[in-house]
Amino acid sequence: MTFTKTLFAASVASLLLAGTASAQVYDDGRGAYAGVGVSALSFDSYLLTGKAGYNLNEYFSFEGEGGFGISDENDNRDGFEIGAGVDYYLAGFARVQAPLTEQFDVFARGGYYFGQVDGDFTDNINNISGNVSADIDGFAFGAGGQFNFGPDYLNAIRLEYTNLDVQEIDDVDVDRFDLDSDLYTVSYIRKF
């Protein structure tokens, strides 16, 4: 065997071993991940969201999530213009996932969030306007699915639903109003 053939064979063998080692690390499910996405809050306002997490194994992980509003809900009725949206929110979740195949996972998650919402109004009839801002927090829970793709399945597209249970808003009796919201998110996820 010539030196060139030996070098080529050694290179191919090391690449195969590196690929096997990389797949072995992924197969146990451990590792960090991060993602970015767009969320629709009850399909009335939209947020840019980001998340980062760590898979303890292929079935359990922790993740943090945050976002800020990029589009508010606006309504115009009988001379009143009303706008409302999310300034920002932060949340922490425990997540349980079930890998159905190498390419597809389903999951459920639960945690707690806090954030700030704002609203503004204009009364065109009486020519008055104002702005209101409030802090919110509560439990959050939801479920979704994730499609994994690319080399070693390190990329993913995630679809998820999260219910935001409003526990408290500054000086508002939340038991009197149904203020819970639904968050629908599509994200790109990268595993490390």
N, C-alpha and C positions, 0 to 999 in steps of 0.2 A: 504494500500500500504506500502510495507516495505521501509526502508531507501535506500537500494540498488536500488530498482526499481524507487524510486523518484529521486535519483541521476542520474540514467541512463536516465530517461525521461527528466530531466532538461538539461543534457548534449546534448541529441539529439535535443531538442528545441533550445538551444543556437547555435548549429552548423547550424541548418536550418535558424535561424535568421541571423547569420553571413554570410551565403551563399547568402541569399536574399539581405542583405545590400551590399555585395560585387558586386552582379549582378546589383543592382541599381546604384552604382557608375560607373560601366562600361557602363551601358545603356545610360547615358547622354553623353558619348563620351569623357569626359574630362580626361586628364592625360598625363603623360610623357611617352616617349618611346625611345628606343635606339636600334641600330642594327649594324650588321657587314655583309659585303658582298664582292663579287668579281665583278669587272666591266671589260668589254671589250671595248676598245676605237677603234671604227670602225673595230673591230675584228682583229686588228694588234698588239696591245699591251694591257697588262692587269694590273689592279690596285687592291689593297686591299683597301676597302672603309669602312668608319664608318659613322653613322649618329645618331643624337639625335634630338628630337623634342618634341613639346607639342601640344596636341589636345585641342583647345579652346572649341570645342563642336564636335558633330559627323560629322560636315561638313567642318570645317576649322581648319587648323593647321599651325604652323611655324616649320621649321626644318633647322638644319645646317648639312653640310656634308663635309667630307674631305677624302683624299686618297693619296696614294703614289704608284709609279710604282713598279711592281714586275716582269714584263717582257716587253722588248722593241721590237719594230718592227725592223727586220734586213733584208737587201737586198744585194745581190751580183750580180753586172752586169759589164761585160767587165773589170774586174780587179779592180773595185771599191767596197768596202764594206761600207755600210751605215747602221747605227743604230740610231733609234730615239725613244724617250719615254717621259713619264711624270715623273718628279721628285716628285711633289706634287701638290695638288689643294685643295682649300677651297671654299665652296659655302654656300649661304643662300637662302632659298626658302619660299614662301608662298604657301600653298597647299590647294586645294579644293577637298574634297572627297565625294563620294556618296556611302553609305552602301546599297548594293543591297540585301544582306541577313546578318544574324549575322556572317556568315563565309566568305563573299566575299565583298570587297570594290573595287571601281575603283576611280582613282584620276587624277588630272592634277596639275602641279606645275610650277611656274616661279620664277626666281630669278637672282642672279648675282654671278659670280665666278671669282677667280684669281688663278694663279698658276705659275709653272715654268716647261718648257720643255727643254730637252737637246738632242743633237745629236752628233754623232761622225762619222768620215769618215776615210777610209784608201785607198790611191791610191797605189795599189801594183805594178803598172807599173813604176811610177815615185818615189816610195818609200817615200811618204809623208803622214802625217795623222794630224788630228786636232779634236777639240771638240768645240761645240757651245752650249751656254745656253741662254735662253731667257725667260723673264716674259711675261705672257699672261693674258688677262682678257676679260670679255664680259658677255652678257646676256645668261641665260640658261633656257630652258623650256622643258617640257616633260609630259609624262603620263604613267600610269601603272595600275596594279592590285595587290591586296593583299588577300591572303587566310589566314584566322584566324582559329586557332585550339587550342585544349587543354582546361583545366578548365577555365571557364569564357572567353574563346577566347583571352587569354593574350599573346599567341605566334602567329607569323605570318611568312609566306614566301611571299616576295614581288618581283615582276618582274616589271622592269621599263625601259623606254627609255628616254634619255635626249639629246637634241641637244645643243651643246656648240657653241655659236655664237662668233667667235673671233673678238673682237673690236680693239684690239691693241696687237702688238708684238713689242718688242724693235726695233726701227729704221727700221721696215718693212712696206711697203705700203700694208696694208691688202686688200685694194680695188682691187689690181691687181691680187691677188691670192684667190682662194676659200679654205680657211683654216678652215672652220667650221668642227666640228667633232661630231660623234654620239657615245654616251655612253650607253651601254646595261648592266644592273645590275641585279643580283639576290642577295637578302639579307635575313637574318634571323632577325626578329624584335621581341623585347620583350617589352610589355606594363607594366607600373608600376601603 
